[in-house]
Amino acid sequence: MAPMANATPTDQVRKFAAEQFGDEPIWLRNRRNRLLEVYLAAPLPVRQRTSLKSRKLDRIPIGSAPTAADLPDDLQNLYQVANLITVNGHTKHLSVPTTWSDQGVILLPMTQAVNTAPQLIEEYLGTVVNDEADKFQALNSALWQDGIFLYVPARVTLDHPITVTHFGSSDVSNVLPRSLVVLDEEARATIIEQYLSEPGREKSLWAIATEIVLKDGAHLQYGAMQQLAVTAESFVRRGAQIGRDAHIYWSLGEFGSSLSIAEHTSLLSAPGGQSDSTTVFFGSETQHQDYVSVAKHVAPHTTSRMVARGVMKDDSRSVFTGVTEIKKGALGTDGRQKEKILMLSDTARADVIPSLLIEENDVFAAHAASAGPVDAASIFYLMSRGLSEAEAIRMVVHGFLATVIDAIPVDVLRHNVWNAVERKIAE
């Protein structure tokens, strides 16, 4: 997009939106325009333990046209294994098994789905994630680019995981993926999204959103791996609405970007709904990570399990907030959470904040949380058995994370998380 003479950044963003999304349905254009004004008017989010004012996020240009790019040579193998690949927000590759299409499964890039399956998009877009939650969610909601749209009909089970890769090249300033997943009654699927980027000379902004709707009896295993370059600043918001006897398994790995702010919420809106959430994160150098995991119990006899394990080294900083919210009337609810963070250096810092917000009496809720340094006695013991200090630390980290990572139900995601941990240890 050529710069407008004497145009303000606000004018440029509005012009970009008009040029990019002019061919979409009128209801979606109106929605984007309304949320664009929300984004432009909203202040930076205020987070209790993460200051955003000093990060100069307003200097990252929004609306600059993503440049055409290909995957680097070392990622070319993704074309053989991924169902959907986006580069700088635009779809580069789509693969859908014929047998799925024959069963009525819809698997499309979001920008194509708005014309191919407009009724489903209009019915569910923005119903799970609050598009006005903060400035960066409004940005995604106004200018979102390609992500995955998945619809699985009732009682259909997908026979292998769907893999989605979002890649940003070194010269792109913002990437805004949006995904929407709808599983009809008793449908089953597995999805893995991963986020990768090249280091750039300037900062890049990633505002990411994923919405999930599980109808009665549906089961979804959702995994995500964030491995963005150190020049990226990422804001992620995910949400799932869980129907009667439906079940979601969150498996989330957070390893990249200089600033990472992520939140995922399970809304247990009908009896028998279940949410299992596992988050693994590893900070190094000066990374700042701020994560929120929420299980919101609205209906009776719902269950949530929340587990998080993090490792911090160098001068990194993390905040993990776990929230189990039990609303009035959610009788028989069972909500539990456990968070642990291991610090490998004296200059690393970690905060763990478990919260139980309970408005009902006939429930069970519990939490356990800890953050502390690596046990020097354990390191000394391992070194006395012939290991180097680096080998001893690696063994301690593996022991700390193993019970959580090894419980991730999707083989390829579990393998990718272990590989990311190894890379972080070696940095």
N, C-alpha and C positions, 0 to 999 in steps of 0.2 A: 504494500500500500504506500503510495507516494505521500510524503508529508504535506499537509495543508498549509498554505501560506498564512502566517500569523495565527494559526489555530492553537487553541489551548489543548492540553492533554485530554480534557473532557470532550471537546469537540472531536478529536481524533478517535476516541473510543466509540462515540456515537456513530461516526461515519463508518468505522470498521464494522460495527454491528449491522448497519444497514446494507453494506456491500456483501457481507458474508452470508447472511441469513434471509435475504430477500425472497427466495423461492420457497420458503417453508409455508405451511398452512397458516392462515391468518390468526388462528387462536394461539399458535405457538409464537408467532412474531409479536403479538400483543403481550404475551406472557414474558418473552425476553425483554421487550422494551420497558415493561413495568419494573422488572427486577434489575435492569440496568440502572434505572434511576435510584433504586434502593442501594445498589452498590456504590454509585457515585456520591450519594448523600451520607452513607454510613461511616462512622469513625472506625479506627482500628479496634479490633476486639481487645478487651481488657481481661488479662489472665492473671490470677493471683501470684503465680511464681514465674511468669515468663513475660518479660518486657518486650514489646514489639516496636516501640518508638525508636529505639536505638538501631534497629536493623535496616532502616532506610528503604523499607519496602515500597514506598511511594516513588522511588527512583527507577523501579523496574517498569519498563514501558508495557502497557496493556493495549493490545489491539494491533501490534506490529504483525504483519503477515508472516506466518510460519514459512520458512524456506523449504523447498523441495529437498529431500534427503533420502538416502538409502540406509539400511542397517549396515553397521561396520562388518568387516569380514568375519570377525570372531563371533558374530551373532547370526550369521547367515543360516546356521542350522535350525534356527527358530522357524523358518519357513516349512520345515518338515514336521514340526511337532505342535505348532500353535494353530488354533482355529481362527484367531483374529490377531492381527498386528497393526498397530497404529504408529505412525512416525510424525512427530510434531503435530499431533492431534488429528491426522488424516489417515484413513484406512489404506494400508498397503497390501494386505493379504486377508482373504476370507476363505475358510474351508468348512463345509458342512456335509457330514455323511448323508448319503442319499436315503439311507434307512430312517434317519431322523426326520427328514422332510416328509417322507411317506407317512410317518406317524403324526404329522401335524405340528412338529416342533418348528418354532421360528427362531432362527439365530442370525442376527443381522447387525451391522453397524447402526448406531443410534440415528445418524443422519439419514440413513436409508429407511429405517423403520418408521420414521414419522410420516412417510408417504405410503409405505407398504402395509403397515399395521397401525393406521392412525387412531383407531378407536381404543386400542390397548394403550398406546402411548398417552393419549389424552386422559384416559381413565386413571392411570397409575402414576404418571410423572408428578413428582412433588408431593405425593401423599404420605410418604414415609419420612423423608428428610425435610426438615424445616428450611425452606429456601431463603428465608430471611433471618436465619439464626445469627449470622454475623456477616461482616463485609466480604469475606472470601467465599463463603457459601453463596452469597448473592452474586458474586462474580461468576462462579461456576454456573449458577442457575441461569444467568443472563447470556453467557457466551460459550456454553459448553460445546465441546467438539465430540469427536467420535469416541464411543466406548461400545460396550456390548449390550444389545437388547436380546434377552432370552425369554421365550415363552414355552413352557412344557405343559402339554395338555394333561388332563386328569388321567391318573393311573398309568402314565408313561414313565419308564425308568431309562435314563441315558446310560449307555453301557461303558462309557469311558469319560474321564474328566475333560472339561472344556478349558483350554488354556488361552489366555489373553495377555499380550505383551504391549505395553505402552512405552515408546522410546522417544527421547528428546535429543536432538543433535546439539552441537556446541554453540550454534549461532541462533537458537530460538530463545525468546525471552519469556514466553509463557505457554504452558500446556494445561488444558482444562478438560480432562476426560470425564465423561458421565456414563454410568451404566445403570441399567434397569433390568431386574430379574423377576419374573413372575412364574411361580410353580402352582399349577392348579391342583385340585384335590388328589392326594395320595401320589403325586408325582415325586420323582427323585432325580437329583442331579448333583454333580460336583463341578465347581468352577474355581480356577486359579487365575488371579490377576497379578502381573508383576510390572514394576515401574523401573525403568532403566534410563540413564542419560549420560552423555559425554560432558566432561568439565568444560565450562565456557570461560571466556575472558571476563564476562559480566555475570551477575546473578540471573537466575531464571526462577520464575514463580510457577509452582504446580498447585492448582486448586482442583481437588479430586472429589467426586461424589459417587456413591453407589447406593441404590435403593433395591430392597428385596421384599417381595410379597410372597408369603407362604400360605396357601389356602389350607383347609382342614386336612390333616394327615400327611402333608407334604414334608419331605426331608431334603435339606440342602447342606452339603459340605462346601463352605466358602473359605478359600485361602487367598492370602495376598502377601506379596513380597515387595518391600520398598527398598530399592538399592540405588537411589539417585546419587548423582555426583555431588561433591562437596560444595559446588557453586549453586546448588538448588535450594530453594526454600519451599517446603511443602506443607499444605493444609489439606487434611483428609477428613471427610465425614461420611460415615456409612450407617445405614439403618435397616432393620428388618422388622416387619410386622408379621407376627407368628399366630396362625390360626389354631383351631381346636386340634389337639394331639399332633400338631406340627412340631418340627425339630430343626434347629439350625446349629451347626458346628462351625464356629469361627476359629481359624488358625492364621494368625497374623504375625509376620516377621518385619521388624522395622530396623534397618541397618544404615540407611543412607541419608543424604542431604545434611546441610549445615544446620538448618532449623527444621524440625519435624513436629507438627501439631496434628494429632489424630484423635478422632472420637468415633466409637461405634456403639450403637444402641440397639438392644433387643426389646421390642414392645410385645409383651406376652398378653395378648388381647382376648384370648379365649381359653377355656379350661383345657388342661392337659398339655399346653404348650411348653416346650423346653428350649433352653439356650445353653450351649456349652461354649465357652470362650477361652482361647489360649493365645496369649501374646508373648512373643520373645523379642527382646530388643538388646542392642549392643552399641554403646557409644564410645567414640574415640576422639582424640585430638580435642577440638573445641566444640564438638557437636552439642546441640541443645535439643532435648526431646521432651515433649509434653503430651502425655497420653491420657485419655479418659475412656473408661469402659463402663457402660450403663446397662443394667438389667431392670426394666420397668415392668413390674407385675401389676396388671390391672384386673385380670380375671382370677377366680379361685383355682386352686389345685394346679398351679404352674410351678416350674422348676428352673433354677438357673445355677450354673457353675462357672466361676470366673477364676482363671489362673493366669498369673503373669510372672515371668522371670526375666531379669535384666542384668547386664554386666556393663560396668562403666570403667573406662581407663583414661589415662592422660588427664586433660582438663575438661572432660565432658561433664554434662549436667543432665539429669533426668528428673521428671516428675511423673508419677503414675497415680491416677485417681480412679479408684473403683467405687461404683455406686450401685447398691442394691436398693431399689425403691419398691415398697409394697404399699399399694393404695388401699384405702378403705374398701372392704368387701372382698378382698383377695384372700379369702379363707383357705387354709391348708397349703399356703405357699411355702416353698423350700428354696431359700436363696443363700448361697455360700460363695465366699471369695477368699483367695489366698495369693498374696503378692510378696516376692522376695527379690532383692537387688544386691548384687555383689560388686564391691568397689575394689579395683586392682591398683589404685594409686591414692596417695594422700591428697592429691589435688582434685580428684573426681568428687562429685557431689550427687546425692540421690535423695529424693523425697518420695515416700509412699503414703498415700492418703486414702485409707478405706473408709467408706461411709455406708451406714445403714439408715435408711429413711423409712420408718415403719409406722403405718397408720392403722394396723389391724392387730388383734391380740392372738388369734389362733393360727400362728405361723411359726416357722423355724427360720432363723437367719443367723449367720455367723461370719466372722472375718478374722484373718490372721495376716500380719504384714511385718516385714523386717527389711532393714537396709544396713549393711555393715561391710567392713573391710575384709579382705581375704585373710584367712587364718595363717599367721606367720608360722605357727607350730607345724601346720600341715605341709607348708612349703619346705620347712627345714627337714621334716621327716623324709619327704620324697627325695630331697637333694642328698640326704645321708644314705639313700639307697642307690645313688649313682646317677640320678637325673640332673640335668642342668636346671638353672632357675627357670628358664623359658619353658622347658619341658614340664617342670613341676606345675607352673601356672596353667599351662594348657590342660594338664590332667585335672586340676582343681576345677577349671571352668567347665570341662566336659562333665565332670561329676555333678556340678551344680545344675547344669542345663538338661542333662540326659533324661531325667524322668518326665520332663515337660515335652521336649522335642520328640523323643521316641514315642510319645503318645499321640502325635499328630497322625490322623488316620489316612492321609493321602501320601503314598510312597514318594512321588516326585517332589512334593512340597517339603516333606521331611528331609529328603536328600539335599534340596536347595538351601534349607535353613542351616543344616550342618556345614555346607560349603561356605555360606556367608559367615558363620561363626569362625571357621578356620581362617578366612581372610582377615577378619577383624583382629583375631589373636596375633596374626603375623604382621600387622601394620606397625 
